[in-house]
Amino acid sequence: MVTLLLTFFIMLLVIMNDAEKHIDRIINMLLDQTY
């Protein structure tokens, strides 16, 4: 049970990290279009 929670937590961290990079890329694209 504890290992399952740990795996879930690590997966969540990885997904959040990927999402952050993706959001940064989208923001940069939007800024490039405006200026």
Residue frames relative to the residue before (quaternion, step in Angstrom):
aa qw qx qy qz dx dy dz
M 1.0000 0.0000 0.0000 0.0000 0.00 0.00 0.00
V 0.6712 0.4920 -0.3018 0.4651 3.60 0.90 -0.91
T 0.6481 0.5174 -0.3235 0.4557 3.59 0.98 -0.84
L 0.6156 0.5488 -0.3382 0.4533 3.58 1.06 -0.75
L 0.6591 0.4994 -0.3011 0.4749 3.58 0.96 -0.89
L 0.6412 0.5274 -0.3185 0.4576 3.57 0.98 -0.85
T 0.6525 0.5113 -0.3100 0.4655 3.57 0.93 -0.92
F 0.6470 0.5227 -0.3092 0.4611 3.57 0.96 -0.90
F 0.6565 0.5206 -0.3004 0.4558 3.58 0.97 -0.90
I 0.6577 0.5015 -0.3046 0.4724 3.58 0.95 -0.90
M 0.6357 0.5237 -0.3256 0.4643 3.59 0.97 -0.85
L 0.6385 0.5316 -0.3158 0.4582 3.56 0.99 -0.87
L 0.6494 0.5180 -0.3115 0.4615 3.59 0.95 -0.88
V 0.6561 0.5091 -0.3081 0.4641 3.58 0.94 -0.91
I 0.6546 0.5090 -0.3095 0.4654 3.59 0.95 -0.91
M 0.6506 0.5129 -0.3184 0.4609 3.59 0.94 -0.87
N 0.6395 0.5294 -0.3161 0.4591 3.58 1.00 -0.87
D 0.6571 0.4988 -0.3020 0.4777 3.58 0.94 -0.90
A 0.6514 0.5207 -0.3171 0.4516 3.58 0.92 -0.90
E 0.6285 0.5470 -0.3339 0.4408 3.58 1.01 -0.83
K 0.6537 0.4992 -0.3095 0.4771 3.59 0.94 -0.89
H 0.6486 0.5296 -0.3105 0.4501 3.56 0.98 -0.91
I 0.6561 0.5065 -0.3049 0.4691 3.59 0.95 -0.92
D 0.6220 0.5397 -0.3362 0.4570 3.60 1.00 -0.82
R 0.6579 0.5143 -0.3063 0.4571 3.57 0.96 -0.91
I 0.6522 0.5130 -0.3095 0.4644 3.58 0.96 -0.89
I 0.6479 0.5151 -0.3177 0.4626 3.60 0.95 -0.89
N 0.6479 0.5140 -0.3170 0.4643 3.59 0.96 -0.85
M 0.6368 0.5233 -0.3236 0.4646 3.58 1.00 -0.82
L 0.6620 0.5042 -0.3023 0.4651 3.57 0.93 -0.92
L 0.6536 0.5067 -0.3141 0.4663 3.59 0.96 -0.84
D 0.6314 0.5298 -0.3332 0.4578 3.59 1.01 -0.78
Q 0.6630 0.5091 -0.3084 0.4539 3.59 1.00 -0.79
T 0.6835 0.5000 -0.3045 0.4360 3.59 0.95 -0.83
Y 0.7772 0.3153 -0.1819 0.5133 3.59 0.94 -0.84
